């Protein structure tokens, strides 16, 4: 005998396999529990529409952290329009010319950057034993040039060897200037230095003594420069990014040629300064462009190595 597990209708014909009422497979009567009914999953007749605004990752294995995909952002090119418009405005207003002029000025041989030594330079003040003659000063303040050596500079080279401070610019057509800290004032003083052209190299810019300088180099100062190869001198003053000739190149037999030592001196007279080479006065400049209580400094041009010593301020 067989029985329908759904409607419990019994059939005596053992050859019958399905219920005549509901089509369920018949089982032998007396089984304790019916077999598990497998229900067919409904077929999807239409695929689900993709929702573009959602970014759902694939299911991850148990225990693994979920991974989320972020929708890529479209790069905005609005900034290109802004830069272009600003650039056009700058050019129309003359800004483009200003930028070009700055580049030309920086490439000019008289527009070199400089460096300032550390204000930790030691000072030595002494009283000369002999009585000063004429305008000679009794108190001598020596600047320790060994403290001016810089480990690195993009514009110049410095070293201290055998009691001499050697410096040069790194490129021809440029000059390198170092000045003392603000406690070394040249106002009312005689400022002097001894120098020599180490390799007797030619220089179109010269090398020499800076005086009445702003403690920030090449901002406001004067400079007495010589060229031992051609035995000539000139005097210049500086403004930011500008070198102005006060006395053009002038030949003189006073200058010692080759690599011999020459002494340059600037004697401040209040409203003017007398300039000397090897003890002989060569010219006088007005102090109208001098920096008040300015400091001394050193100048070397055209990548020529110049050795300096005995930088002194006499008061």
Secondary structure as UniProt FT lines:
FT   STRAND          2..4
FT   TURN            5..7
FT   STRAND          10..11
FT   TURN            14..15
FT   TURN            20..22
FT   STRAND          25..28
FT   TURN            29..30
FT   TURN            52..53
FT   TURN            62..63
FT   HELIX           78..92
FT   TURN            93..94
FT   HELIX           95..107
FT   TURN            109..110
FT   TURN            119..120
FT   STRAND          123..127
FT   TURN            134..135
FT   STRAND          139..143
FT   HELIX           145..148
FT   STRAND          156..161
FT   TURN            162..163
FT   STRAND          164..169
FT   TURN            172..173
FT   STRAND          175..179
FT   TURN            182..183
FT   TURN            187..188
FT   STRAND          190..197
FT   TURN            198..199
FT   STRAND          207..213
FT   TURN            217..218
FT   STRAND          220..227
FT   TURN            228..231
FT   STRAND          232..239
FT   TURN            240..241
FT   STRAND          242..251
FT   TURN            253..254
FT   TURN            258..259
FT   STRAND          262..268
FT   STRAND          272..277
FT   TURN            278..279
FT   STRAND          280..286
FT   HELIX           287..289
FT   TURN            292..293
FT   STRAND          295..301
FT   TURN            302..303
FT   STRAND          306..314
//
